């Protein structure tokens, strides 16, 4: 959307379909009519300015960080074990014997990757819950400000 005042491409809508505010020049329009600058201040129109999200899930965040670190440590240990197993096999061993020598290390490394993935999924779930709570707060503020008008 292009601002009719400055031509910028940053005109945005803050939940009221009839209200458009340009971030560049603070030009506001409501249903085709210009709004006075004091009526169009960002602080009164943008409900996200006064909301910050502090997670209620600090324990889950801490556990997921710890699990992620443990997972990466496990991956490194698995790679070391795989190379150590391979170095212990005779150079005259056939492919199956070499594969068996790599097996435990590769298994440990894959387990570590699953631990990292579980930690990332946990963090994604916590972030989703936090962002949902923030969206609810914004919607409630928007509804209450619209009901006052």
Backbone bond lengths (Angstrom), bond angles and torsions (degrees), N, CA, C in turn:
res aa  C-N    CA-C-N  psi(-1)  N-CA   C-N-CA  omega(-1)  CA-C   N-CA-C  phi
1 X - - - 1.440 - - 1.520 108.69 -
2 X 1.313 117.12 138.32 1.452 121.23 -177.21 1.522 110.38 -105.74
3 X 1.329 115.57 133.95 1.455 121.14 178.85 1.523 109.41 -70.77
4 X 1.330 117.23 131.97 1.461 120.23 -179.39 1.523 111.56 -77.05
5 X 1.322 118.12 -12.47 1.456 121.20 -179.93 1.524 112.30 -90.18
6 X 1.349 116.62 -51.33 1.465 119.59 -174.90 1.521 113.23 -112.35
7 X 1.334 118.63 -10.45 1.452 122.09 179.62 1.515 114.45 80.68
8 X 1.323 116.41 5.71 1.462 120.96 -178.86 1.518 110.97 -71.13
9 X 1.326 116.66 154.76 1.454 122.28 178.69 1.523 111.98 -92.90
10 X 1.329 118.04 21.27 1.461 120.15 -173.72 1.523 113.63 -108.78
11 X 1.304 118.42 15.79 1.457 119.62 177.74 1.520 109.12 -64.16
12 X 1.315 116.94 133.88 1.461 120.86 -176.15 1.510 110.10 -133.98
13 X 1.314 115.79 164.76 1.453 123.03 -179.37 1.517 107.43 -118.67
14 X 1.321 117.51 131.85 1.454 121.97 -177.23 1.519 112.85 -104.06
15 X 1.311 118.14 40.58 1.452 120.38 175.18 1.519 114.17 100.59
16 X 1.316 118.19 -25.55 1.457 122.11 177.27 1.528 106.41 -95.26
17 X 1.324 117.43 111.71 1.459 121.19 -173.73 1.520 112.51 -60.48
18 X 1.328 117.80 -22.73 1.457 119.49 -179.23 1.528 112.19 -92.67
19 X 1.335 118.46 -4.12 1.464 122.15 -177.19 1.523 109.94 -110.17
20 X 1.319 115.74 127.85 1.461 121.97 176.11 1.518 107.46 -127.60
21 X 1.326 117.17 134.22 1.455 122.19 -179.58 1.515 108.75 -129.32
22 X 1.305 116.87 131.47 1.456 121.70 177.59 1.522 108.57 -87.60
23 X 1.323 117.51 126.43 1.459 121.51 179.36 1.523 111.64 -69.87
24 X 1.329 117.62 -26.34 1.463 120.44 -176.15 1.525 113.13 -76.74
25 X 1.329 115.86 -43.86 1.473 117.75 -173.71 1.526 113.65 -120.93
26 X 1.323 119.14 3.55 1.467 124.38 -178.34 1.529 113.14 59.67
27 X 1.323 116.55 24.86 1.453 120.30 175.04 1.517 108.11 -76.34
28 X 1.324 116.24 132.41 1.465 119.90 -178.52 1.518 109.69 -124.36
29 X 1.312 114.49 145.84 1.450 121.20 178.59 1.522 108.07 -137.54
30 X 1.310 116.86 135.32 1.461 120.85 176.42 1.517 107.99 -126.89
31 X 1.328 115.86 117.33 1.468 123.00 -179.90 1.519 111.82 49.91
32 X 1.324 116.06 45.20 1.460 120.91 177.27 1.507 114.89 82.81
33 X 1.346 120.21 -3.91 1.454 122.89 -179.60 1.523 109.47 -108.27
34 X 1.337 115.68 140.51 1.457 119.21 178.00 1.528 109.29 -72.09
35 X 1.330 116.73 141.66 1.456 122.69 178.89 1.514 107.80 -106.06
36 X 1.337 116.67 142.66 1.461 120.45 179.76 1.520 110.25 -60.88
37 X 1.352 118.44 145.19 1.461 120.77 -177.01 1.524 114.23 -55.76
38 X 1.347 117.93 -36.62 1.468 118.20 -179.28 1.520 111.52 -68.37
39 X 1.351 117.86 -24.82 1.448 121.45 177.57 1.524 111.96 -81.39
40 X 1.329 116.30 -15.82 1.454 119.31 -173.25 1.521 113.01 -111.64
41 X 1.315 117.55 24.28 1.466 118.57 -179.83 1.518 109.86 -65.34
42 X 1.300 116.61 143.40 1.467 121.66 -176.30 1.521 111.36 -60.58
43 X 1.321 117.25 -36.56 1.458 118.72 -175.03 1.525 111.62 -63.71
44 X 1.326 117.77 -32.56 1.452 118.59 -179.29 1.523 112.03 -85.85
45 X 1.319 117.61 -18.46 1.453 119.61 -176.52 1.520 113.02 -99.10
46 X 1.311 118.04 -29.11 1.453 120.53 -174.76 1.519 109.76 -98.58
47 X 1.317 117.84 102.92 1.461 119.47 -177.50 1.517 113.29 -69.66
48 X 1.334 118.63 -12.63 1.461 120.18 -179.38 1.522 112.12 -78.87
49 X 1.327 118.34 -14.13 1.469 120.58 -178.51 1.519 112.07 -63.37
50 X 1.311 118.05 -34.49 1.457 120.49 -174.21 1.525 113.45 -98.75
51 X 1.326 117.49 5.79 1.455 120.05 -177.56 1.517 110.74 -117.21
52 X 1.290 115.30 126.49 1.454 120.43 169.60 1.521 106.37 -126.91
53 X 1.294 115.10 150.47 1.458 119.21 -175.67 1.513 109.47 -107.09
54 X 1.318 115.18 119.35 1.452 121.50 169.28 1.513 105.48 -103.73
55 X 1.294 115.70 130.14 1.457 119.60 -174.72 1.523 111.05 -69.81
56 X 1.325 115.15 139.36 1.458 121.92 172.25 1.518 110.86 -87.64
57 X 1.308 116.69 1.84 1.457 122.17 -172.39 1.525 111.41 -118.07
58 X 1.319 116.90 47.45 1.470 119.69 -176.75 1.524 111.59 -65.10
59 X 1.312 117.90 -32.30 1.464 120.37 177.87 1.527 110.32 -66.33
60 X 1.317 117.28 -44.94 1.466 120.58 178.74 1.524 111.08 -63.09
61 X 1.324 116.91 -38.44 1.458 120.08 177.96 1.524 110.04 -64.48
62 X 1.327 117.01 -45.15 1.460 120.68 179.77 1.520 112.10 -63.31
63 X 1.329 116.00 -43.33 1.472 119.62 179.38 1.524 110.29 -64.64
64 X 1.339 117.43 -40.22 1.462 118.90 -179.30 1.526 111.56 -68.01
65 X 1.335 117.18 -36.22 1.471 118.96 175.85 1.527 110.20 -64.13
66 X 1.336 116.59 -45.29 1.458 120.64 179.27 1.521 110.71 -61.70
67 X 1.341 116.90 -43.48 1.454 121.16 178.87 1.527 111.10 -62.89
68 X 1.321 116.73 -38.19 1.458 120.37 178.03 1.523 112.21 -64.63
69 X 1.343 116.15 -44.10 1.472 119.65 177.51 1.523 110.73 -63.36
70 X 1.334 116.36 -43.65 1.471 119.99 178.39 1.524 110.35 -62.54
71 X 1.316 116.45 -38.48 1.465 120.51 179.49 1.516 112.04 -62.94
72 X 1.335 116.70 -46.48 1.471 119.05 178.95 1.528 110.99 -66.06
73 X 1.324 117.00 -37.01 1.470 119.92 176.12 1.530 109.86 -62.30
74 X 1.325 116.48 -40.73 1.463 121.13 179.03 1.524 111.12 -65.18
75 X 1.314 117.56 -38.49 1.469 120.53 176.98 1.528 110.19 -61.04
76 X 1.333 116.26 -46.60 1.467 120.26 -179.46 1.530 110.11 -62.37
77 X 1.321 117.25 -45.03 1.467 120.66 178.81 1.529 110.11 -61.58
78 X 1.322 117.43 -40.74 1.464 120.96 178.87 1.512 112.86 -61.82
79 X 1.324 116.59 -41.09 1.468 120.22 178.30 1.528 109.92 -65.89
80 X 1.321 116.79 -42.04 1.473 120.43 178.29 1.527 110.37 -62.72
81 X 1.331 117.40 -43.74 1.466 121.62 179.35 1.528 110.22 -63.75
82 X 1.328 117.03 -38.83 1.467 120.25 179.51 1.525 110.50 -63.04
83 X 1.331 116.87 -46.50 1.467 119.51 178.87 1.526 111.61 -67.93
84 X 1.318 116.89 -36.36 1.468 119.67 177.80 1.526 110.07 -65.24
85 X 1.320 117.63 -41.86 1.465 120.77 178.02 1.510 111.61 -63.85
86 X 1.323 115.63 -40.25 1.460 119.77 179.64 1.526 110.95 -67.29
87 X 1.322 117.55 -35.71 1.467 120.13 -179.33 1.524 111.87 -72.29
88 X 1.321 117.73 -21.62 1.465 121.27 -179.66 1.528 112.22 -82.91
89 X 1.304 117.22 -14.35 1.454 121.09 -179.49 1.531 108.35 -82.93
90 X 1.287 115.57 139.27 1.461 121.32 178.91 1.526 110.13 -61.63
91 X 1.298 116.03 147.96 1.461 118.18 178.21 1.522 111.20 -68.71
92 X 1.303 116.51 -12.25 1.455 120.76 178.71 1.534 111.99 -92.57
93 X 1.329 116.83 1.10 1.464 119.81 -179.19 1.528 109.47 -71.02
94 X 1.321 114.85 149.00 1.467 117.67 178.64 1.536 109.99 -80.35
95 X 1.328 116.41 177.55 1.463 122.10 -175.47 1.509 114.17 -61.78
96 X 1.338 116.52 -35.92 1.462 120.12 -179.39 1.527 110.10 -66.41
97 X 1.305 117.42 -41.28 1.463 120.95 179.27 1.529 111.06 -65.55
98 X 1.331 116.42 -39.33 1.466 119.80 177.40 1.531 110.84 -66.38
99 X 1.317 115.55 -38.44 1.463 120.05 178.46 1.527 110.61 -63.93
100 X 1.332 116.50 -41.64 1.466 120.35 177.29 1.528 111.38 -65.19
101 X 1.316 117.04 -32.09 1.459 120.52 178.29 1.531 111.16 -70.20
102 X 1.327 116.63 -33.83 1.474 121.21 178.19 1.523 112.56 -77.49
103 X 1.317 117.05 -27.27 1.458 123.06 -171.52 1.511 116.54 -48.89
104 X 1.334 119.24 -54.00 1.468 118.82 -177.54 1.533 113.10 -61.04
105 X 1.310 117.21 -41.69 1.466 120.09 -179.78 1.512 112.52 -66.12
106 X 1.329 115.64 -42.13 1.466 119.87 178.45 1.528 110.05 -65.04
107 X 1.325 116.82 -40.20 1.465 120.29 177.59 1.515 112.62 -61.77
108 X 1.330 116.03 -41.58 1.466 120.19 178.23 1.525 110.19 -65.73
109 X 1.332 117.32 -41.84 1.467 120.73 179.78 1.528 111.18 -63.71
110 X 1.322 116.87 -41.62 1.473 120.22 178.23 1.525 110.48 -65.32
111 X 1.320 117.27 -39.32 1.470 120.17 176.04 1.521 111.09 -60.64
112 X 1.314 116.74 -39.95 1.460 120.95 177.15 1.517 112.07 -63.02
113 X 1.331 116.64 -39.39 1.470 119.81 177.75 1.528 111.08 -64.83
114 X 1.332 116.88 -36.60 1.468 119.42 176.23 1.529 111.01 -66.34
115 X 1.319 116.89 -34.86 1.469 119.85 176.74 1.531 110.42 -64.95
116 X 1.334 116.64 -42.64 1.467 120.51 178.17 1.525 110.11 -63.12
117 X 1.326 116.89 -43.17 1.466 120.69 179.16 1.529 111.04 -62.39
118 X 1.329 117.03 -41.36 1.470 120.12 178.35 1.523 110.79 -63.16
119 X 1.324 116.48 -39.51 1.468 119.87 178.30 1.528 110.92 -64.33
120 X 1.327 117.34 -40.72 1.454 120.45 179.92 1.528 111.61 -68.87
121 X 1.310 117.59 -37.07 1.472 120.80 176.88 1.524 109.90 -65.08
122 X 1.331 116.64 -42.20 1.469 119.96 177.51 1.518 110.39 -59.69
123 X 1.312 117.13 -44.62 1.467 120.75 -179.83 1.534 111.04 -64.56
124 X 1.334 116.81 -38.69 1.463 120.24 178.24 1.530 111.34 -64.07
125 X 1.323 117.27 -39.87 1.469 121.07 178.60 1.532 110.27 -65.03
126 X 1.333 116.60 -42.64 1.467 120.47 178.93 1.531 110.22 -64.63
127 X 1.334 117.44 -43.35 1.467 120.32 178.49 1.525 111.04 -62.85
128 X 1.326 116.97 -38.51 1.464 120.33 177.75 1.522 111.01 -63.54
129 X 1.317 116.90 -42.64 1.465 120.21 178.60 1.529 111.10 -64.09
130 X 1.325 117.20 -43.01 1.463 120.66 179.01 1.523 111.40 -64.06
131 X 1.325 116.80 -44.47 1.462 119.78 -179.36 1.520 111.80 -68.65
132 X 1.317 117.59 -33.55 1.469 120.25 176.04 1.522 110.35 -64.53
133 X 1.336 116.80 -40.73 1.462 120.13 177.85 1.523 110.65 -64.73
134 X 1.336 117.33 -38.64 1.468 120.27 178.20 1.526 110.17 -66.69
135 X 1.334 117.81 -42.82 1.463 120.10 178.68 1.520 111.09 -61.95
136 X 1.322 117.51 -39.21 1.459 121.10 177.53 1.524 110.67 -62.22
137 X 1.326 117.00 -43.41 1.466 120.35 178.15 1.518 111.50 -62.19
138 X 1.328 116.73 -41.83 1.466 120.78 179.25 1.527 110.45 -64.75
139 X 1.330 116.83 -44.17 1.466 119.84 179.68 1.520 111.31 -63.94
140 X 1.329 117.16 -40.94 1.467 119.94 178.29 1.523 110.77 -63.73
141 X 1.344 117.29 -41.31 1.471 120.40 178.28 1.513 111.40 -65.52
142 X 1.340 117.28 -39.72 1.440 121.27 179.37 1.523 110.92 -65.53
143 X 1.321 116.70 -43.75 1.456 120.58 179.22 1.523 111.67 -64.79
144 X 1.338 116.64 -42.25 1.457 118.91 179.81 1.530 111.41 -67.84
145 X 1.345 117.37 -35.22 1.477 118.58 179.03 1.524 110.63 -72.48
146 X 1.335 117.57 -32.68 1.459 120.04 177.74 1.525 111.61 -73.08
147 X 1.336 116.96 -32.18 1.456 119.37 179.83 1.533 111.13 -73.16
148 X 1.333 117.83 -24.27 1.464 121.00 177.07 1.512 111.63 -75.18
149 X 1.340 116.05 -24.66 1.475 120.15 -178.48 1.454 109.68 -85.00
